[in-house]
Structure formats: C-alpha cells, structure tokens
Amino acid sequence: GYLTLKIEKRPNSTEDITINDEFHPYLFKQLEKHRYNEYESFNKAVDIFFSSMESQRIESKVVQHEKQAMKKLESIKKDHESRLENLAKLQEIDNRRAALIENNIELVENAISVLRSAIANKYSWDMIAEMVKDAQDNCDPIASKIQNLKLEKNCFSMLLDDPYEDGDNGDSMVVDIDIDLTAHANARKYYDHRKDAAKKEQKTLDHTEKIYKNVQRKVKQELKETTIKTTIVMAKKTLWFEKFFWFISSEGYLIIAGRDAQQNEMIVKRYLTKNDLYVHADIHGATSVVIKNHTEKPEIPPKTINEAANMAVCYSASWDAKVVSAAYWVHSHQVQKTAPTGQYL
C-alpha cells in the first residue's frame, strides 16, 4: 500500500510538517512524481492513514495558526516601514521645496511683493486673479510661475525649478508660498517642517518598535498556548484493576478494593487467587480488599498488610462516622466464595 504525502511549510522554521494526503493500493503512474511512503500491505497503509488523521489535523491547525500570527507580524512590520518611508519622503520634499525657494529667491520675493501690494490697495480676490491672468497672457516672468491663488489661506503656489540644475535632471515642483512671510522665511519654514518630520520619524521608529516587540511577545505566547492546547495526549490503555479502588504498596504489591457490593463479589470470585490475602474492616458493609501476590514467596510482608488494612478502614463506614475500626486478614483459601441465594457474598 502507498500513502501520498503533502508538505506544509512552517513559517520561520526549517522543519516542515508531512501530512498524509491519499491512500492507494498501487503506485499509479500519476503518483510517481509525488512524495509517498510505501507499506507492506494496503491494510497497513489505510490503518496508518486513519489512525494519524486526528493528530495530523491538529498539527496542520497549529501551522495555520502560526501562519496567521506571522502574517499579523508581517502586516505590522510593513505598516511600520510604510510610515517611515512616508516620513522620509516628506523630509525630502520639504528639503526640496526650501532649496527651490532659495534658488529662486528674487522671483519668489517679487511675487510676494506684487500680491501684497494688490491686497494693500484693497483689490478683491477676483480682481487679483484677473490681474495675474492678464500678466500671464502677456508672458510676465513672475505671473507665469504662479500656478494657483489660495488667498482664503493667505498663500499662493508657484511652479519652481532649479536654475542651477541641468534641464533634463532638474524637476519642477509646485511650492506653496505664504504671503505674510518673506521668501527666506518661507524657505526656513520648510526646513523647520523637515526637522519636525525627522523628529516624528524617530518617535515613530521607537514607538513602532516597542509595539512590534509587544505584539511579537504576545504572538509567541499565543502560539505556545495553542501548541499546548492542541497537543494530543495518547489515550492510556485501561488496565484490568483500574475499575476498582487500587494502589501499589510501598513494597510493590498491587492492592485492589471493590467500589460496590457487585465489585466486592467480583474481586473475591474472579481475582482472589492462591497466595493472595483477603482484608476486611471489622464493620458491616465494608469493602473487600485483596492483596495480589505476584511473587513466588507465599508470605506477604507485614507493612503491605498494614497498608491494605488502612485502605479497608478508610473505605468503610468508619471513615464517615469518624470512629476507629479494626481490620483483619485471611488467606485466600479461608474465604468462602459462595453466598446464600439472592444475596451478595
């Protein structure tokens, strides 16, 4: 028989998980390219497939949880990188704006003076806009650089390029100019913006790294808890004596006691054998206790007998009544294994 295999990769780990995918009686041609395990019989392959199905399902679930956790971390990391990239671009843009103003200082100052003069002469916004348009139509070098009037914000925008850069390499940029400030003050404002962005970038870096570490710690804890929760504890085979009260004595002897009248009878009739001892508390209705002698020695040590007697008393009515009761023991051949009709032994 054959089991085809499916490989699931664990994130950030060199250990992959192998999952049984399908079972087949023969290695068909289309399966030869797949990874597979071969077994001595088809029945064996099917048995392994179904017996490991639950454990592999849980392993696969753990892997999926790991992938989701890593995806969450990756998302935070990308968001962090995106914020830093945007802040870096903002610094670059503000630096470029300031440099363009400085390299066109006279042009910018003249544009500010013209608009200030128009405002001082109480021109309406519409009149100022018409004045600028007329100047642009006449190819005025100052007006031709004005792109947009934003008088409600007390500023205007100019299309500036660097006269010291090569025509092909120098990129033009639209720069907002504050009418209340001089050209130099406008340049300084953009330099200040760049400094603020740099400080914000550092704060963002520190803050985001702290958040990332906290989330990383939380994710690791969640993965640890998930692994613990999904670990399969193999079912332990129940031994024959576990249906009774039982314990192993200090000297290694198995001691069993009945939980009810039916089990008391079962212990005596079925499990009380040669060389075993029968122990009973000296009180009506007490449980039957048997010391199983697994050794070749006919005699059971007194310490084990004493421990069995304590068990007999503890599981009797004496315990609930809080009274002291004695216990006695006899050999297995001294115990009568039949009871009157209609009664328990």
C-alpha positions in Angstrom: 0.0 0.0 0.0 1.0 3.6 -0.5 0.3 6.9 1.2 0.9 10.1 -0.9 2.3 13.0 1.2 1.6 16.7 1.4 4.2 19.1 2.8 3.2 22.1 4.9 5.9 24.6 5.5 6.1 26.2 8.9 6.8 29.9 8.9 10.3 30.8 10.1 11.3 27.2 10.6 13.4 24.7 8.8 11.1 21.9 10.0 8.2 21.1 7.6 5.1 19.0 8.5 4.3 16.0 6.5 0.6 15.2 6.1 -0.8 12.0 4.7 -2.8 13.0 1.6 -4.3 9.9 0.0 -4.0 6.1 0.3 -3.7 3.8 -2.7 -3.3 0.0 -3.2 -0.8 0.6 -6.1 1.6 3.3 -7.0 -0.2 4.5 -10.1 1.7 6.3 -12.9 0.3 9.8 -11.9 1.5 9.3 -8.4 5.2 8.6 -9.2 6.1 12.3 -9.1 4.5 12.8 -5.7 6.2 12.1 -2.4 5.0 8.9 -0.9 5.5 6.2 1.8 5.3 2.5 1.0 3.9 -0.1 3.4 3.9 -3.9 3.4 0.1 -4.0 2.7 -2.8 -1.8 1.7 -4.5 -2.5 5.1 -1.4 -1.2 6.9 -1.4 2.0 4.8 -5.1 2.6 5.4 -4.7 1.9 9.1 -1.8 4.4 9.4 -3.8 7.0 7.3 -6.9 7.0 9.6 -5.0 6.4 12.9 -2.9 9.5 12.3 -5.6 11.6 10.8 -6.6 13.5 14.0 -3.0 14.2 15.1 -2.1 15.5 11.7 -5.2 17.6 11.5 -4.2 19.3 14.8 -0.6 19.7 13.6 -2.0 21.4 10.4 -4.2 23.6 12.6 -1.1 24.7 14.6 0.7 25.5 11.4 -2.2 27.6 10.1 -2.3 29.5 13.4 1.5 30.1 13.1 1.0 31.4 9.6 -1.8 33.8 10.7 0.4 35.0 13.6 3.3 35.6 11.3 1.0 37.4 8.8 -0.1 39.7 11.6 3.5 40.5 12.5 4.4 41.0 8.8 1.4 43.4 8.5 2.6 45.4 11.5 6.2 45.4 10.1 5.0 46.6 6.6 2.9 49.4 8.2 5.9 50.4 10.2 8.1 50.5 7.1 5.4 52.4 5.2 5.1 55.1 7.8 8.9 55.6 8.0 9.1 55.7 4.2 6.3 58.4 4.1 8.1 60.5 6.7 11.4 60.2 4.8 9.7 61.3 1.6 8.1 64.2 3.4 11.5 65.3 4.7 12.9 65.0 1.2 10.0 67.0 -0.3 10.3 69.8 2.3 14.0 70.0 1.8 13.5 70.2 -2.0 10.8 73.0 -1.6 13.1 75.0 0.7 16.0 74.7 -1.8 13.9 75.7 -4.7 12.7 78.8 -2.9 16.3 79.7 -2.0 17.5 79.2 -5.6 14.6 81.4 -6.9 14.7 83.8 -4.0 14.3 87.0 -6.1 11.5 85.6 -8.2 9.6 84.4 -5.1 10.2 87.7 -3.3 8.9 89.7 -6.3 5.7 87.6 -6.5 5.1 88.1 -2.8 5.5 91.9 -3.2 3.1 92.1 -6.1 0.4 90.2 -4.3 0.9 92.1 -1.0 0.6 95.4 -3.0 -2.6 94.3 -4.6 -4.1 93.3 -1.2 -2.9 96.6 0.4 -4.7 98.5 -2.4 -7.9 96.6 -1.4 -8.2 94.7 -4.7 -10.8 92.0 -4.5 -9.8 88.4 -4.9 -11.4 88.2 -8.3 -9.6 91.4 -9.4 -6.3 89.9 -8.2 -7.0 86.7 -10.1 -7.8 88.6 -13.2 -4.7 90.7 -12.8 -2.5 87.6 -12.6 -4.2 86.1 -15.6 -3.6 89.2 -17.7 0.0 89.2 -16.7 0.4 85.6 -17.6 -1.2 86.3 -21.1 1.5 88.9 -21.5 4.2 86.4 -20.6 5.2 88.1 -17.4 8.0 86.1 -15.9 6.7 86.4 -12.4 3.0 85.8 -13.1 3.8 82.8 -15.4 5.2 80.9 -12.4 2.1 81.4 -10.3 0.0 78.2 -10.5 -2.8 78.9 -8.2 -4.1 81.6 -5.8 -5.2 80.4 -2.4 -6.0 83.8 -0.9 -8.5 82.4 1.5 -5.5 80.7 3.1 -3.3 83.7 2.6 -1.0 81.9 0.2 -0.4 81.0 -3.4 1.5 78.3 -5.3 4.4 78.7 -7.7 5.9 76.2 -10.2 9.7 76.4 -9.4 12.6 74.7 -10.9 16.3 74.9 -10.0 18.2 77.2 -12.4 21.5 75.5 -11.3 20.4 72.0 -12.3 20.6 70.5 -15.8 17.3 71.0 -17.7 16.9 67.3 -18.1 17.7 66.4 -14.5 16.1 69.4 -12.8 12.5 68.5 -11.8 10.0 71.3 -11.4 7.8 71.4 -8.3 4.8 73.3 -7.2 5.5 75.1 -3.9 3.1 76.9 -1.6 4.2 80.4 -0.6 2.9 82.2 2.5 2.2 85.8 1.6 2.8 87.0 5.2 6.4 85.7 5.1 9.4 86.7 3.2 11.0 84.4 0.7 13.7 83.5 3.2 11.2 82.9 5.9 9.2 80.6 3.6 12.3 78.6 2.9 13.1 78.4 6.6 9.5 77.2 7.3 10.1 74.2 5.0 13.4 73.4 6.7 11.6 73.5 10.0 9.0 71.1 8.7 11.8 68.8 7.6 13.2 68.9 11.1 9.8 68.2 12.7 9.3 65.2 10.3 12.8 63.9 11.3 11.8 64.0 15.0 8.5 62.4 14.2 10.3 59.7 12.3 12.5 58.9 15.3 9.5 58.9 17.6 7.6 56.7 15.2 10.5 54.3 15.0 10.8 54.0 18.7 7.1 53.7 19.3 6.5 51.2 16.5 9.5 49.0 17.5 8.0 48.9 21.0 4.6 47.9 19.7 6.2 45.3 17.4 8.1 43.7 20.2 4.9 43.6 22.4 2.9 42.0 19.6 5.7 39.6 18.9 5.8 38.6 22.5 2.0 38.2 22.6 2.0 36.1 19.4 4.7 33.8 20.7 2.7 33.3 23.9 -0.4 32.6 21.8 1.5 30.1 19.7 2.8 28.4 22.8 -0.7 28.2 24.3 -2.1 26.8 21.0 0.6 24.2 20.9 -0.1 23.1 24.4 -3.9 23.0 23.8 -3.6 21.0 20.6 -1.0 18.5 21.8 -2.6 15.1 21.7 -2.3 13.1 24.8 -2.3 9.5 23.7 -5.1 7.6 25.5 -3.6 5.2 28.1 -4.9 1.7 27.9 -7.1 0.9 30.9 -5.7 -1.9 33.0 -8.0 -4.6 34.5 -7.6 -3.4 38.1 -8.3 0.3 37.3 -12.1 -0.2 37.5 -11.6 -0.9 41.3 -10.1 1.2 44.0 -6.4 0.4 43.9 -2.9 1.3 44.8 0.6 -0.1 44.8 2.0 -0.8 48.2 5.4 0.5 49.4 6.8 -2.9 48.7 5.4 -3.2 45.2 2.2 -5.3 45.8 -1.0 -4.5 43.9 -3.9 -3.9 46.3 -7.5 -3.7 45.0 -10.8 -2.9 46.7 -14.4 -3.0 45.4 -16.4 0.2 44.8 -19.7 -1.5 45.5 -21.3 -4.9 46.5 -21.1 -6.2 43.0 -17.4 -5.4 42.7 -16.7 -6.9 46.1 -18.2 -10.2 44.9 -16.3 -9.9 41.6 -13.0 -9.4 43.4 -13.5 -12.5 45.6 -14.8 -14.8 42.9 -12.6 -13.8 40.0 -9.4 -12.1 41.3 -8.7 -13.7 44.7 -6.2 -16.4 43.8 -3.7 -18.7 45.5 -1.1 -16.8 47.8 -3.3 -13.7 47.8 -4.6 -12.2 51.0 -8.1 -11.0 51.8 -8.5 -7.9 54.1 -11.7 -6.5 55.6 -12.6 -3.8 58.1 -14.4 -5.0 61.2 -17.6 -3.2 60.3 -20.7 -4.2 58.4 -20.7 -3.3 54.7 -17.0 -2.6 54.4 -15.3 -3.1 51.1 -13.4 -6.3 50.2 -9.7 -5.7 49.8 -7.3 -8.1 48.1 -3.6 -8.1 48.2 -2.3 -9.6 44.9 0.8 -11.7 45.5 2.7 -11.6 42.2 5.9 -13.0 43.8 6.9 -16.7 44.3 7.0 -16.1 48.0 3.9 -17.3 49.9 4.2 -14.7 52.6 3.3 -11.1 52.1 5.3 -8.6 54.2 3.5 -7.0 57.3 4.0 -3.5 56.0 1.9 -4.2 52.9 -0.8 -5.9 55.0 -0.9 -2.9 57.3 -1.3 -0.5 54.3 -4.1 -2.7 52.9 -5.8 -2.7 56.3 -5.7 1.1 56.4 -7.3 1.1 52.9 -10.1 -1.2 54.1 -10.8 1.1 57.1 -10.6 4.3 55.0 -13.2 3.0 52.5 -15.6 1.7 55.2 -18.3 3.5 57.1 -15.8 4.1 59.9 -14.3 7.0 58.0 -17.5 8.9 57.6 -18.5 8.1 61.2 -15.1 9.3 62.4 -14.7 6.2 64.6 -11.8 3.8 64.9 -12.3 0.4 63.5 -10.1 -2.7 63.4 -9.3 -4.8 60.3 -8.5 -8.4 59.8 -6.9 -10.5 57.1 -7.1 -14.2 56.0 -5.5 -16.4 53.3 -7.4 -16.8 50.0 -8.3 -20.5 50.8 -10.1 -19.3 54.0 -12.6 -17.2 52.1 -16.0 -18.6 51.2 -16.7 -17.8 47.6 -20.4 -18.6 47.5 -23.3 -16.8 49.2 -26.9 -17.8 50.0 -29.3 -17.4 47.1 -30.4 -13.9 46.4 -27.6 -12.3 48.5 -24.2 -10.8 47.7 -21.1 -12.5 49.0 
